[in-house]
Amino acid sequence: MATQLPSKVLIIGATGTIGKYITNAIVSTKPPIAQQISIFTSQATTSSPSKQDLLSSWKSEGVSIITGDLNNADDVRKAYSGIDTVISCLGRNALLSQIELLKLAEESKDVQWFFPSEYGTDIEYDASSKNEKPHQNKLKVRAFIRDNLKRVKCTYVVTGPYIDMFLPLVPVAEEAGGFDTKSKRAVVVGSGDEKVGVGKLVAAALRHPEASIGKVLRVQSFVTTPNAIVAEFERQTGTKWTVDHTPNQRLREIEKEKWDANSPIATLYTLKRIWAEGGTLYDKTDNEALGLKPEDMEPLSVAVKRAVNGEGY
């Protein structure tokens, strides 16, 4: 398989926050990445009115919808039948369920390639990464893979922050930074000149299995700074924005307070701090190995336009 494109792809968590972007990219890639693309989802999702337009759009592109319970081993085994490549887009709260999914993949006769849900920060960026609280479940999944998978090969796609998740100014966590198009206000962590990497490049990894299988791929769409993002918002809105700053040390203090209080937004503060400190930046990425050129990537202006039009996350 290492020299051939995937034939039959199954996406798990396709309708989630990250999953819908990854699935759209895979479905819309031309020429097609695979002969068959399927998604595995719950009965609740297929019957949800809010998901109908999304599911219908994928069906019109030839995507098969497989309904089942992620926690039912028999349902998963059936979904794996005939599938050679599995892409997990499960959210943070479901990451540990991947261990059972990986075990069943290893036991199957068909699955050969598995993409765990790794999109975002690099959990093995440096020596300090293993201590970051949001990384713990992903680290457990990687440990299971190293210790237990022999036949199935895995690819980790590390993209850094998704720009659409980086941009919003969250009302209950303003000091973590973000951009509010309604009030024309930005909160910038640090000086605003620190670089931030962004990207969503799973489709490219599927297109180049010879460069992807068994690898940790570190890929980026573009690298920019919060100050450059502010400038782009000002250009597109034709208005001067108000810019406030959160010092890095203050962000760390709030982050600790949130974790000590078991706050559900503690993870957001940690991720914003990692991004602000450059914990997703590299001297060299794997973009070139995947055949990606700068002109193939979505520019900052397009992401900002989405936000201005209210089309982000």
PyMOL commands that set and color helices and strands:
alter all, ss='L'
color gray80, all
select helices_A, chain A and resi 19-28+43-46+49-59+73-80+92-107+129-131+133-148+163-166+171-176+202-207+209-212+226-237+248-260+266-276+288-290+294-296+300-308
alter helices_A, ss='H'
color red, helices_A
select strands_A, chain A and resi 8-12+36-41+64-67+85-88+113-115+153-154+156-158+178-180+185-189+196-198+216-218+222-224+242-246
alter strands_A, ss='S'
color yellow, strands_A
deselect
rebuild
show_as cartoon
